[in-house]
């Protein structure tokens, strides 16, 4: 075995402990061997440095301005703002409709499917634009409600929270829930910008992250709280008049979900499966 | 894609998965440094360093995540930034002067070695980088670079390293002569 091979074997971890010690002793007493050893050590360091440099150069080229956490927050901010508009419209419509006669049924789409679905849904916010949230907006703890607030005034505006209110401490404490929602943001940054929000003004809505509730909703104090990954749109609330009253549905990711307004319980969003009802709801959209 | 899937991809040496992770936590990590007396550039450098550390640990196969990836990377960032702050505070002008000569010599050697690495063909650069930096096994290198078997990878690594050594020695002699 040549000196080069011995040194190579040393750095590749192929020598036994005894062989290693023997080589190190040899190095101490042989300047030429020591020189070769130092050179090989430097070359390996050079190879590592070069590879590291390549990896960092690769990372450096990546566009981070519109991705990662920022886009997640933006997406969530947009979802929240869209939700504000959407539920605002829902609440405004609420006084105009009758309560469903029997709203304790958790699987309401079945009877409704055979009923004549009449659209009471209004294109109330025909001017509702997809909302572009800035980074500051997305990171702010409170975002003012739409300026259309007139009857409910400041009180309502103060209640309106956007999802980043939950996300903020997660920058400092990564143990929190942020990564649970981050994967979707990776694939489709800020898709909510195109969310079709059709309902109008003035109510409170919160989109919250929760370890417990992954895809749930709650109707509370006239507002809607969504729990889960609402970072992709479009989504809409659709109301249909039935013989039993007004039934509300959330449209999200090509699915319709029944919204029960009879209690303040946190409930899972259950997708409508009845094909006939889906067909009717599609028409209403 | 779930956290586990992403981590598994990184463990397999998938650089695109690393890109995803980098983008995903960029703001979070940069913010930590910036809010602790760092500049945006320092924050970026620290984060990139942390990502590379994470990468090396992940593909070594020895990393078992007991927390979220973000938590792990965050703690690497914190440690690196703490060290950097310590280094800054201890860096007196005296130390700077005495260290300068050694650093210059080292830098010159590193520059020569770097030049030689660049003279190698791409396969050689990859084989050596995967082996010495990423710590990939010969089997992994063979699979990744489409070699017939591990023996081919081993031979290739040996030849590339030998070639690099010769190039460096040649350049070193020229350098000494010119000096």
Interface residues (C-beta under 8 A of the other chain):
Chain A: X4 X8 X39 X40 X42 X43 X44 X45 X46 X47 X48 X49 X50 X51 X52 X54 X55 X56 X58 X59 X60 X62 X63 X64 X67 X68 X69 X70 X170 X171 X172 X174 X175 X178 X179 X182 X183 X185 X186 X187
Chain B: X1 X2 X3 X6 X15 X18 X19 X20 X22 X23 X24 X25 X26 X27 X28 X31 X32 X35 X48 X49 X51 X52 X55 X67 X68 X69 X70 X71 X73 X74 X109 X110 X113 X114 X116 X117 X125 X128 X129 X130 X132 X133 X134 X158 X161 X162 X164 X165 X168 X169 X172
